[in-house]
Amino acid sequence: MAKRMLDCVTSDFVTFKKEDWLSSISGSEGRVIACESIGTVLPMLGNITNAEFTASMGADILLLNIFDVQNPVIQGLPKVKPEDCVRELKRLTGRMVGINLEPVEDNAGGEDPDNMWKMSPGRRATVENAVKACEMGVDMILLTGNPGNGVSNGAITDTLRRLKAAVGDKVILAAGKMHASGIPSEAGEHIITARDVEEFIGAGADIVLFPAPGTVPGITMEYVRSLVKEAHSRGVLTMTSIGTSQEGADTETIRQIALMCKMAGTDIHHLGDSGYTGMALPENILAYSKAIRGARHAYRRMAYSVNR
């Protein structure tokens, strides 16, 4: 069994493969934080990437949203070849890096050219893009949907099967939705059901994602707990997600959500990228971290040098 992520430093991750990452997360007993960030917008700190900022506040997993593997952009990153940007981010932060890919139909995000969620070819959940992501050094691919892009659970399941066959031995495959993603019939408790959990796992998911309790109407702690138990009974990890801009709420709300996710039994706690736009509010990442693992582990994660 790999060393638990809670105790790992950069040098521990050098030899990690897929099963090591999963074992390390599992061993941390619900004290792993994943933070989304957007690299295409101006970073909150100007010349420091949003991903680095989230890492500095305690994120264990850096999840890149709106990341185009055919035209990768992470603003604030030192100048490197585009195909090396993920490896450079990992060098600077010593963190596990994942990306979102979306199983969408044509014209996802509508006709508005200013819509930041509008799809580009390199963000689609295709086998070609998944292979390219692996070549770039990505550790996890999350199949999910951005607002209004029309990602259904059926499309996630179908895509999982294809990606499992192509890259499933190399990269962690996570799947689920944080909100309806433009599918009215999959709103509220229908965002993900026990049947969806079963189908995602059957199609090859290593991690199943659910909306965090209190972030979507009808999604209670008890409901999420039932889905977490279903996933765990099948040997699969879970991730609860704040994907409704509540990553920009007050810290007391963040603490309440954090504790409900902990009570639900999740393995990974996810905070979205829209405190304003680009990442969660830094004070909320810290508040969440302290709520689920206490000041000692929260500050340890923030303080260790990437040279260790």
Phi and psi in degrees as GROMACS dihedral restraints (atoms count N, CA, C in turn):
[ dihedral_restraints ]
;  ai    aj    ak    al  type     phi  dphi    fc
    3     4     5     6     1   -70.2    20    10
    4     5     6     7     1   154.9    20    10
    6     7     8     9     1   -57.5    20    10
    7     8     9    10     1   138.5    20    10
    9    10    11    12     1   -65.3    20    10
   10    11    12    13     1   140.0    20    10
   12    13    14    15     1   -57.6    20    10
   13    14    15    16     1   -30.9    20    10
   15    16    17    18     1   -55.4    20    10
   16    17    18    19     1   -29.3    20    10
   18    19    20    21     1  -107.6    20    10
   19    20    21    22     1    -3.9    20    10
   21    22    23    24     1   -76.1    20    10
   22    23    24    25     1   150.1    20    10
   24    25    26    27     1  -120.6    20    10
   25    26    27    28     1   177.0    20    10
   27    28    29    30     1   -53.8    20    10
   28    29    30    31     1   -44.8    20    10
   30    31    32    33     1   -64.3    20    10
   31    32    33    34     1   -24.3    20    10
   33    34    35    36     1   -67.3    20    10
   34    35    36    37     1   -29.4    20    10
   36    37    38    39     1   -84.5    20    10
   37    38    39    40     1   -11.8    20    10
   39    40    41    42     1   -56.8    20    10
   40    41    42    43     1   -40.5    20    10
   42    43    44    45     1   -99.3    20    10
   43    44    45    46     1     4.4    20    10
   45    46    47    48     1   -63.6    20    10
   46    47    48    49     1   132.9    20    10
   48    49    50    51     1  -109.8    20    10
   49    50    51    52     1  -177.8    20    10
   51    52    53    54     1   -52.1    20    10
   52    53    54    55     1   -51.2    20    10
   54    55    56    57     1   -66.7    20    10
   55    56    57    58     1   -28.9    20    10
   57    58    59    60     1   -67.8    20    10
   58    59    60    61     1   -43.3    20    10
   60    61    62    63     1   -59.1    20    10
   61    62    63    64     1   -47.4    20    10
   63    64    65    66     1   -63.7    20    10
   64    65    66    67     1   -42.2    20    10
   66    67    68    69     1   -65.4    20    10
   67    68    69    70     1   -40.1    20    10
   69    70    71    72     1   -65.4    20    10
   70    71    72    73     1   -39.9    20    10
   72    73    74    75     1   -66.2    20    10
   73    74    75    76     1   -47.4    20    10
   75    76    77    78     1   -58.6    20    10
   76    77    78    79     1   -41.5    20    10
   78    79    80    81     1   -68.1    20    10
   79    80    81    82     1   -14.5    20    10
   81    82    83    84     1   -83.0    20    10
   82    83    84    85     1    -5.5    20    10
   84    85    86    87     1    52.3    20    10
   85    86    87    88     1    56.3    20    10
   87    88    89    90     1    76.7    20    10
   88    89    90    91     1    27.8    20    10
   90    91    92    93     1  -125.9    20    10
   91    92    93    94     1    33.1    20    10
   93    94    95    96     1  -111.6    20    10
   94    95    96    97     1   133.8    20    10
   96    97    98    99     1  -115.0    20    10
   97    98    99   100     1   131.2    20    10
   99   100   101   102     1  -113.1    20    10
  100   101   102   103     1   131.3    20    10
  102   103   104   105     1  -121.7    20    10
  103   104   105   106     1   127.4    20    10
  105   106   107   108     1   -77.1    20    10
  106   107   108   109     1   150.3    20    10
  108   109   110   111     1  -148.7    20    10
  109   110   111   112     1   157.5    20    10
  111   112   113   114     1  -112.7    20    10
  112   113   114   115     1   123.2    20    10
  114   115   116   117     1   -89.6    20    10
  115   116   117   118     1   -11.0    20    10
  117   118   119   120     1   -87.0    20    10
  118   119   120   121     1   -10.9    20    10
  120   121   122   123     1  -100.3    20    10
  121   122   123   124     1   163.7    20    10
  123   124   125   126     1   -62.3    20    10
  124   125   126   127     1   124.8    20    10
  126   127   128   129     1   -61.3    20    10
  127   128   129   130     1   151.1    20    10
  129   130   131   132     1   -61.0    20    10
  130   131   132   133     1   -29.2    20    10
  132   133   134   135     1  -107.0    20    10
  133   134   135   136     1    19.9    20    10
  135   136   137   138     1    77.8    20    10
  136   137   138   139     1   -83.4    20    10
  138   139   140   141     1  -105.4    20    10
  139   140   141   142     1    14.5    20    10
  141   142   143   144     1  -115.8    20    10
  142   143   144   145     1   129.1    20    10
  144   145   146   147     1   -62.5    20    10
  145   146   147   148     1   148.9    20    10
  147   148   149   150     1   -58.7    20    10
  148   149   150   151     1   -35.5    20    10
  150   151   152   153     1   -63.0    20    10
  151   152   153   154     1   -42.4    20    10
  153   154   155   156     1   -62.9    20    10
  154   155   156   157     1   -38.9    20    10
  156   157   158   159     1   -62.3    20    10
  157   158   159   160     1   -45.0    20    10
  159   160   161   162     1   -63.8    20    10
  160   161   162   163     1   -37.8    20    10
  162   163   164   165     1   -62.5    20    10
  163   164   165   166     1   -40.8    20    10
  165   166   167   168     1   -66.1    20    10
  166   167   168   169     1   -22.8    20    10
  168   169   170   171     1   -93.5    20    10
  169   170   171   172     1    -1.2    20    10
  171   172   173   174     1   121.8    20    10
  172   173   174   175     1     4.8    20    10
  174   175   176   177     1   -66.8    20    10
  175   176   177   178     1   134.1    20    10
  177   178   179   180     1   -90.7    20    10
  178   179   180   181     1   -33.9    20    10
  180   181   182   183     1  -121.6    20    10
  181   182   183   184     1   129.4    20    10
  183   184   185   186     1  -101.7    20    10
  184   185   186   187     1   116.7    20    10
  186   187   188   189     1  -111.0    20    10
  187   188   189   190     1   116.5    20    10
  189   190   191   192     1   -91.3    20    10
  190   191   192   193     1   121.0    20    10
  192   193   194   195     1  -101.8    20    10
  193   194   195   196     1   154.2    20    10
  195   196   197   198     1    53.2    20    10
  196   197   198   199     1    41.1    20    10
  198   199   200   201     1  -101.1    20    10
  199   200   201   202     1   116.9    20    10
  201   202   203   204     1   -96.9    20    10
  202   203   204   205     1   110.3    20    10
  204   205   206   207     1   -69.4    20    10
  205   206   207   208     1   -18.2    20    10
  207   208   209   210     1   -88.3    20    10
  208   209   210   211     1   -16.8    20    10
  210   211   212   213     1  -146.6    20    10
  211   212   213   214     1    66.6    20    10
  213   214   215   216     1   -69.5    20    10
  214   215   216   217     1   133.7    20    10
  216   217   218   219     1  -136.7    20    10
  217   218   219   220     1   125.4    20    10
  219   220   221   222     1  -131.9    20    10
  220   221   222   223     1    96.0    20    10
  222   223   224   225     1   -63.5    20    10
  223   224   225   226     1   140.3    20    10
  225   226   227   228     1    95.6    20    10
  226   227   228   229     1   -10.8    20    10
  228   229   230   231     1   -78.2    20    10
  229   230   231   232     1   141.2    20    10
  231   232   233   234     1   -54.7    20    10
  232   233   234   235     1   152.5    20    10
  234   235   236   237     1   -66.9    20    10
  235   236   237   238     1   118.0    20    10
  237   238   239   240     1  -139.0    20    10
  238   239   240   241     1   168.9    20    10
  240   241   242   243     1   -61.5    20    10
  241   242   243   244     1   141.7    20    10
  243   244   245   246     1   -51.2    20    10
  244   245   246   247     1   -39.9    20    10
  246   247   248   249     1   -71.1    20    10
  247   248   249   250     1    -9.5    20    10
  249   250   251   252     1  -104.4    20    10
  250   251   252   253     1     5.5    20    10
  252   253   254   255     1   -67.1    20    10
  253   254   255   256     1   -35.8    20    10
  255   256   257   258     1   -68.1    20    10
  256   257   258   259     1   -43.8    20    10
  258   259   260   261     1   -63.4    20    10
  259   260   261   262     1   -35.6    20    10
  261   262   263   264     1   -67.5    20    10
  262   263   264   265     1   -40.6    20    10
  264   265   266   267     1   -62.9    20    10
  265   266   267   268     1   -40.6    20    10
  267   268   269   270     1   -66.5    20    10
  268   269   270   271     1   -36.4    20    10
  270   271   272   273     1   -65.1    20    10
  271   272   273   274     1   -39.9    20    10
  273   274   275   276     1   -74.7    20    10
  274   275   276   277     1   -29.1    20    10
  276   277   278   279     1  -111.6    20    10
  277   278   279   280     1   -23.7    20    10
  279   280   281   282     1    66.0    20    10
  280   281   282   283     1    30.0    20    10
  282   283   284   285     1  -117.9    20    10
  283   284   285   286     1   158.8    20    10
  285   286   287   288     1   -70.4    20    10
  286   287   288   289     1   138.5    20    10
  288   289   290   291     1  -123.2    20    10
  289   290   291   292     1   131.1    20    10
  291   292   293   294     1  -124.5    20    10
  292   293   294   295     1   166.9    20    10
  294   295   296   297     1  -135.1    20    10
  295   296   297   298     1   155.9    20    10
  297   298   299   300     1   -91.0    20    10
  298   299   300   301     1   134.1    20    10
  300   301   302   303     1  -124.9    20    10
  301   302   303   304     1   147.7    20    10
  303   304   305   306     1  -120.8    20    10
  304   305   306   307     1   123.7    20    10
  306   307   308   309     1   -81.9    20    10
  307   308   309   310     1    87.7    20    10
  309   310   311   312     1  -118.4    20    10
  310   311   312   313     1   162.9    20    10
  312   313   314   315     1   -84.8    20    10
  313   314   315   316     1   172.9    20    10
  315   316   317   318     1   -62.0    20    10
  316   317   318   319     1   152.9    20    10
  318   319   320   321     1    66.0    20    10
  319   320   321   322     1    25.1    20    10
  321   322   323   324     1   -60.8    20    10
  322   323   324   325     1   136.0    20    10
  324   325   326   327     1    90.7    20    10
  325   326   327   328     1    -1.0    20    10
  327   328   329   330     1    83.3    20    10
  328   329   330   331     1  -170.5    20    10
  330   331   332   333     1   -91.7    20    10
  331   332   333   334     1   -15.3    20    10
  333   334   335   336     1   -67.0    20    10
  334   335   336   337     1   114.7    20    10
  336   337   338   339     1   -67.6    20    10
  337   338   339   340     1   -17.2    20    10
  339   340   341   342     1   -90.8    20    10
  340   341   342   343     1    -1.2    20    10
  342   343   344   345     1   -72.6    20    10
  343   344   345   346     1   114.3    20    10
  345   346   347   348     1   -66.3    20    10
  346   347   348   349     1   -19.9    20    10
  348   349   350   351     1   -86.2    20    10
  349   350   351   352     1    -9.4    20    10
  351   352   353   354     1   -57.2    20    10
  352   353   354   355     1   136.2    20    10
  354   355   356   357     1   -70.5    20    10
  355   356   357   358     1   148.3    20    10
  357   358   359   360     1  -126.9    20    10
  358   359   360   361     1   157.7    20    10
  360   361   362   363     1   -55.8    20    10
  361   362   363   364     1   -35.6    20    10
  363   364   365   366     1   -79.3    20    10
  364   365   366   367     1    -1.4    20    10
  366   367   368   369     1  -104.0    20    10
  367   368   369   370     1    -4.7    20    10
  369   370   371   372     1   -74.8    20    10
  370   371   372   373     1   147.7    20    10
  372   373   374   375     1   -84.0    20    10
  373   374   375   376     1    72.4    20    10
  375   376   377   378     1  -105.9    20    10
  376   377   378   379     1   160.7    20    10
  378   379   380   381     1   -61.1    20    10
  379   380   381   382     1   -41.2    20    10
  381   382   383   384     1   -57.5    20    10
  382   383   384   385     1   -45.6    20    10
  384   385   386   387     1   -70.9    20    10
  385   386   387   388     1   -34.2    20    10
  387   388   389   390     1   -65.8    20    10
  388   389   390   391     1   -42.1    20    10
  390   391   392   393     1   -62.6    20    10
  391   392   393   394     1   -43.2    20    10
  393   394   395   396     1   -63.1    20    10
  394   395   396   397     1   -40.4    20    10
  396   397   398   399     1   -60.3    20    10
  397   398   399   400     1   -43.3    20    10
  399   400   401   402     1   -61.1    20    10
  400   401   402   403     1   -42.2    20    10
  402   403   404   405     1   -63.6    20    10
  403   404   405   406     1   -28.0    20    10
  405   406   407   408     1   -81.2    20    10
  406   407   408   409     1    -9.7    20    10
  408   409   410   411     1   100.8    20    10
  409   410   411   412     1    11.5    20    10
  411   412   413   414     1   -66.7    20    10
  412   413   414   415     1   137.8    20    10
  414   415   416   417     1   -95.3    20    10
  415   416   417   418     1   -24.3    20    10
  417   418   419   420     1  -146.1    20    10
  418   419   420   421     1   139.0    20    10
  420   421   422   423     1  -115.2    20    10
  421   422   423   424     1   124.6    20    10
  423   424   425   426     1  -105.1    20    10
  424   425   426   427     1   119.0    20    10
  426   427   428   429     1   -87.7    20    10
  427   428   429   430     1   110.7    20    10
  429   430   431   432     1  -153.5    20    10
  430   431   432   433     1  -172.1    20    10
  432   433   434   435     1  -137.7    20    10
  433   434   435   436     1   137.6    20    10
  435   436   437   438     1   -82.0    20    10
  436   437   438   439     1   165.9    20    10
  438   439   440   441     1   -54.0    20    10
  439   440   441   442     1   128.2    20    10
  441   442   443   444     1    75.1    20    10
  442   443   444   445     1     4.6    20    10
  444   445   446   447     1   -85.6    20    10
  445   446   447   448     1    -3.3    20    10
  447   448   449   450     1    72.3    20    10
  448   449   450   451     1    43.9    20    10
  450   451   452   453     1   -94.4    20    10
  451   452   453   454     1   119.7    20    10
  453   454   455   456     1   -99.9    20    10
  454   455   456   457     1   160.3    20    10
  456   457   458   459     1   -66.1    20    10
  457   458   459   460     1   -32.7    20    10
  459   460   461   462     1   -63.1    20    10
  460   461   462   463     1   -40.5    20    10
  462   463   464   465     1   -67.1    20    10
  463   464   465   466     1   -37.3    20    10
  465   466   467   468     1   -62.0    20    10
  466   467   468   469     1   -45.1    20    10
  468   469   470   471     1   -61.7    20    10
  469   470   471   472     1   -47.5    20    10
  471   472   473   474     1   -60.8    20    10
  472   473   474   475     1   -41.2    20    10
  474   475   476   477     1   -69.9    20    10
  475   476   477   478     1   -38.2    20    10
  477   478   479   480     1   -54.7    20    10
  478   479   480   481     1   -44.0    20    10
  480   481   482   483     1   -59.6    20    10
  481   482   483   484     1   -43.2    20    10
  483   484   485   486     1   -67.7    20    10
  484   485   486   487     1   -43.3    20    10
  486   487   488   489     1   -71.4    20    10
  487   488   489   490     1   -33.5    20    10
  489   490   491   492     1   -60.3    20    10
  490   491   492   493     1   -43.4    20    10
  492   493   494   495     1   -68.3    20    10
  493   494   495   496     1   -32.5    20    10
  495   496   497   498     1   -88.4    20    10
  496   497   498   499     1   -42.7    20    10
  498   499   500   501     1  -135.5    20    10
  499   500   501   502     1     8.6    20    10
  501   502   503   504     1   -61.6    20    10
  502   503   504   505     1   -20.9    20    10
  504   505   506   507     1   -88.0    20    10
  505   506   507   508     1    -7.3    20    10
  507   508   509   510     1  -110.7    20    10
  508   509   510   511     1   -31.1    20    10
  510   511   512   513     1  -134.6    20    10
  511   512   513   514     1   146.5    20    10
  513   514   515   516     1   -68.7    20    10
  514   515   516   517     1   134.4    20    10
  516   517   518   519     1  -110.0    20    10
  517   518   519   520     1   117.5    20    10
  519   520   521   522     1  -113.8    20    10
  520   521   522   523     1   154.1    20    10
  522   523   524   525     1  -153.4    20    10
  523   524   525   526     1   143.1    20    10
  525   526   527   528     1   150.1    20    10
  526   527   528   529     1   174.9    20    10
  528   529   530   531     1  -126.1    20    10
  529   530   531   532     1   147.3    20    10
  531   532   533   534     1   -92.7    20    10
  532   533   534   535     1   -18.4    20    10
  534   535   536   537     1  -158.7    20    10
  535   536   537   538     1  -175.6    20    10
  537   538   539   540     1   -69.7    20    10
  538   539   540   541     1   -21.5    20    10
  540   541   542   543     1    54.3    20    10
  541   542   543   544     1    40.3    20    10
  543   544   545   546     1    82.6    20    10
  544   545   546   547     1    10.7    20    10
  546   547   548   549     1  -112.1    20    10
  547   548   549   550     1    96.6    20    10
  549   550   551   552     1   -56.8    20    10
  550   551   552   553     1   -32.9    20    10
  552   553   554   555     1   -73.0    20    10
  553   554   555   556     1   -10.1    20    10
  555   556   557   558     1  -117.6    20    10
  556   557   558   559     1    51.8    20    10
  558   559   560   561     1  -108.5    20    10
  559   560   561   562     1   166.0    20    10
  561   562   563   564     1    57.3    20    10
  562   563   564   565     1  -133.7    20    10
  564   565   566   567     1   -67.0    20    10
  565   566   567   568     1   -13.6    20    10
  567   568   569   570     1   -85.1    20    10
  568   569   570   571     1    -2.8    20    10
  570   571   572   573     1   -56.9    20    10
  571   572   573   574     1   -43.1    20    10
  573   574   575   576     1  -152.3    20    10
  574   575   576   577     1   133.8    20    10
  576   577   578   579     1  -120.1    20    10
  577   578   579   580     1   173.3    20    10
  579   580   581   582     1   -60.3    20    10
  580   581   582   583     1   -34.7    20    10
  582   583   584   585     1   -66.8    20    10
  583   584   585   586     1   -39.4    20    10
  585   586   587   588     1   -62.6    20    10
  586   587   588   589     1   -41.3    20    10
  588   589   590   591     1   -58.6    20    10
  589   590   591   592     1   -46.5    20    10
  591   592   593   594     1   -60.7    20    10
  592   593   594   595     1   -42.6    20    10
  594   595   596   597     1   -71.2    20    10
  595   596   597   598     1   -40.0    20    10
  597   598   599   600     1   -61.0    20    10
  598   599   600   601     1   -44.7    20    10
  600   601   602   603     1   -66.3    20    10
  601   602   603   604     1   -42.1    20    10
  603   604   605   606     1   -62.1    20    10
  604   605   606   607     1   -28.9    20    10
  606   607   608   609     1   -86.6    20    10
  607   608   609   610     1    -7.6    20    10
  609   610   611   612     1   120.9    20    10
  610   611   612   613     1    10.9    20    10
  612   613   614   615     1   -69.1    20    10
  613   614   615   616     1   134.5    20    10
  615   616   617   618     1   -91.1    20    10
  616   617   618   619     1   -26.6    20    10
  618   619   620   621     1  -137.9    20    10
  619   620   621   622     1   134.8    20    10
  621   622   623   624     1  -111.0    20    10
  622   623   624   625     1   132.9    20    10
  624   625   626   627     1  -102.7    20    10
  625   626   627   628     1   137.5    20    10
  627   628   629   630     1  -127.1    20    10
  628   629   630   631     1   154.2    20    10
  630   631   632   633     1   -62.4    20    10
  631   632   633   634     1   141.0    20    10
  633   634   635   636     1   -67.1    20    10
  634   635   636   637     1   145.7    20    10
  636   637   638   639     1   -53.8    20    10
  637   638   639   640     1   136.2    20    10
  639   640   641   642     1    86.9    20    10
  640   641   642   643     1    -1.1    20    10
  642   643   644   645     1  -100.5    20    10
  643   644   645   646     1   -21.0    20    10
  645   646   647   648     1  -132.3    20    10
  646   647   648   649     1   138.5    20    10
  648   649   650   651     1   -53.5    20    10
  649   650   651   652     1   129.8    20    10
  651   652   653   654     1    88.4    20    10
  652   653   654   655     1    -7.4    20    10
  654   655   656   657     1   -93.5    20    10
  655   656   657   658     1    98.9    20    10
  657   658   659   660     1   -98.4    20    10
  658   659   660   661     1   168.3    20    10
  660   661   662   663     1   -61.6    20    10
  661   662   663   664     1   -41.3    20    10
  663   664   665   666     1   -63.8    20    10
  664   665   666   667     1   -38.8    20    10
  666   667   668   669     1   -66.4    20    10
  667   668   669   670     1   -47.3    20    10
  669   670   671   672     1   -63.7    20    10
  670   671   672   673     1   -38.3    20    10
  672   673   674   675     1   -57.9    20    10
  673   674   675   676     1   -40.4    20    10
  675   676   677   678     1   -64.9    20    10
  676   677   678   679     1   -36.1    20    10
  678   679   680   681     1   -74.4    20    10
  679   680   681   682     1   -37.9    20    10
  681   682   683   684     1   -61.6    20    10
  682   683   684   685     1   -44.3    20    10
  684   685   686   687     1   -60.9    20    10
  685   686   687   688     1   -38.9    20    10
  687   688   689   690     1   -63.0    20    10
  688   689   690   691     1   -45.9    20    10
  690   691   692   693     1   -65.1    20    10
  691   692   693   694     1   -45.5    20    10
  693   694   695   696     1   -63.8    20    10
  694   695   696   697     1   -34.5    20    10
  696   697   698   699     1   -65.1    20    10
  697   698   699   700     1   -19.8    20    10
  699   700   701   702     1  -103.0    20    10
  700   701   702   703     1    10.7    20    10
  702   703   704   705     1    77.5    20    10
  703   704   705   706     1    24.2    20    10
  705   706   707   708     1  -116.8    20    10
  706   707   708   709     1   144.0    20    10
  708   709   710   711     1   -81.1    20    10
  709   710   711   712     1   166.6    20    10
  711   712   713   714     1  -132.0    20    10
  712   713   714   715     1   158.0    20    10
  714   715   716   717     1  -137.1    20    10
  715   716   717   718     1   123.9    20    10
  717   718   719   720     1   -94.6    20    10
  718   719   720   721     1   143.4    20    10
  720   721   722   723     1  -129.7    20    10
  721   722   723   724     1   133.9    20    10
  723   724   725   726     1   -97.0    20    10
  724   725   726   727     1   101.5    20    10
  726   727   728   729     1  -124.9    20    10
  727   728   729   730     1    25.1    20    10
  729   730   731   732     1  -122.3    20    10
  730   731   732   733     1    29.6    20    10
  732   733   734   735     1    67.6    20    10
  733   734   735   736     1     5.5    20    10
  735   736   737   738     1   -73.6    20    10
  736   737   738   739     1    -7.1    20    10
  738   739   740   741     1   -64.3    20    10
  739   740   741   742     1    -8.1    20    10
  741   742   743   744     1  -108.4    20    10
  742   743   744   745     1    13.5    20    10
  744   745   746   747     1   -78.3    20    10
  745   746   747   748     1  -177.4    20    10
  747   748   749   750     1   -72.7    20    10
  748   749   750   751     1   159.3    20    10
  750   751   752   753     1   -65.5    20    10
  751   752   753   754     1   -29.0    20    10
  753   754   755   756     1   -65.6    20    10
  754   755   756   757     1   -40.3    20    10
  756   757   758   759     1   -62.4    20    10
  757   758   759   760     1   -41.7    20    10
  759   760   761   762     1   -61.1    20    10
  760   761   762   763     1   -43.0    20    10
  762   763   764   765     1   -63.0    20    10
  763   764   765   766     1   -40.5    20    10
  765   766   767   768     1   -63.1    20    10
  766   767   768   769     1   -45.1    20    10
  768   769   770   771     1   -62.1    20    10
  769   770   771   772     1   -43.3    20    10
  771   772   773   774     1   -57.7    20    10
  772   773   774   775     1   -46.0    20    10
  774   775   776   777     1   -70.2    20    10
  775   776   777   778     1   -34.7    20    10
  777   778   779   780     1   -65.3    20    10
  778   779   780   781     1   -39.6    20    10
  780   781   782   783     1   -65.4    20    10
  781   782   783   784     1   -38.3    20    10
  783   784   785   786     1   -64.2    20    10
  784   785   786   787     1   -43.9    20    10
  786   787   788   789     1   -66.1    20    10
  787   788   789   790     1   -30.7    20    10
  789   790   791   792     1   -70.4    20    10
  790   791   792   793     1   -19.0    20    10
  792   793   794   795     1    95.3    20    10
  793   794   795   796     1    17.5    20    10
  795   796   797   798     1   -68.5    20    10
  796   797   798   799     1   157.2    20    10
  798   799   800   801     1   -92.3    20    10
  799   800   801   802     1   -35.2    20    10
  801   802   803   804     1  -127.3    20    10
  802   803   804   805     1   135.6    20    10
  804   805   806   807     1  -107.0    20    10
  805   806   807   808     1   118.9    20    10
  807   808   809   810     1  -106.3    20    10
  808   809   810   811     1   134.6    20    10
  810   811   812   813     1  -117.2    20    10
  811   812   813   814     1   135.1    20    10
  813   814   815   816     1   -75.5    20    10
  814   815   816   817     1  -169.5    20    10
  816   817   818   819     1  -107.4    20    10
  817   818   819   820     1    14.1    20    10
  819   820   821   822     1  -124.8    20    10
  820   821   822   823     1    55.8    20    10
  822   823   824   825     1   -61.2    20    10
  823   824   825   826     1   -52.5    20    10
  825   826   827   828     1  -114.0    20    10
  826   827   828   829     1   -91.4    20    10
  828   829   830   831     1  -143.3    20    10
  829   830   831   832     1   124.2    20    10
  831   832   833   834     1   123.4    20    10
  832   833   834   835     1   -29.5    20    10
  834   835   836   837     1  -171.7    20    10
  835   836   837   838     1   165.5    20    10
  837   838   839   840     1   -66.3    20    10
  838   839   840   841     1   157.5    20    10
  840   841   842   843     1   -60.1    20    10
  841   842   843   844     1   132.1    20    10
  843   844   845   846     1   -58.5    20    10
  844   845   846   847     1   -38.0    20    10
  846   847   848   849     1   -65.7    20    10
  847   848   849   850     1   -25.9    20    10
  849   850   851   852     1   -77.7    20    10
  850   851   852   853     1   -32.7    20    10
  852   853   854   855     1   -62.3    20    10
  853   854   855   856     1   -44.6    20    10
  855   856   857   858     1   -66.4    20    10
  856   857   858   859     1   -42.6    20    10
  858   859   860   861     1   -62.2    20    10
  859   860   861   862     1   -41.1    20    10
  861   862   863   864     1   -64.3    20    10
  862   863   864   865     1   -45.7    20    10
  864   865   866   867     1   -59.8    20    10
  865   866   867   868     1   -46.2    20    10
  867   868   869   870     1   -67.4    20    10
  868   869   870   871     1   -32.4    20    10
  870   871   872   873     1   -67.3    20    10
  871   872   873   874     1   -37.6    20    10
  873   874   875   876     1   -96.4    20    10
  874   875   876   877     1   -16.8    20    10
  876   877   878   879     1  -138.7    20    10
  877   878   879   880     1     2.8    20    10
  879   880   881   882     1    79.7    20    10
  880   881   882   883     1   163.6    20    10
  882   883   884   885     1   -62.7    20    10
  883   884   885   886     1   -37.8    20    10
  885   886   887   888     1   -59.1    20    10
  886   887   888   889     1   -52.2    20    10
  888   889   890   891     1   -73.6    20    10
  889   890   891   892     1   -32.6    20    10
  891   892   893   894     1   -62.8    20    10
  892   893   894   895     1   -48.8    20    10
  894   895   896   897     1   -73.2    20    10
  895   896   897   898     1   -30.6    20    10
  897   898   899   900     1   -61.5    20    10
  898   899   900   901     1   -45.2    20    10
  900   901   902   903     1   -61.7    20    10
  901   902   903   904     1   -36.6    20    10
  903   904   905   906     1   -72.5    20    10
  904   905   906   907     1   -31.0    20    10
  906   907   908   909     1   -92.0    20    10
  907   908   909   910     1   -24.6    20    10
  909   910   911   912     1   -68.6    20    10
  910   911   912   913     1   144.1    20    10
  912   913   914   915     1   -78.0    20    10
  913   914   915   916     1   143.9    20    10
  915   916   917   918     1   -69.6    20    10
  916   917   918   919     1   -10.4    20    10
  918   919   920   921     1   -85.6    20    10
  919   920   921   922     1    -3.5    20    10
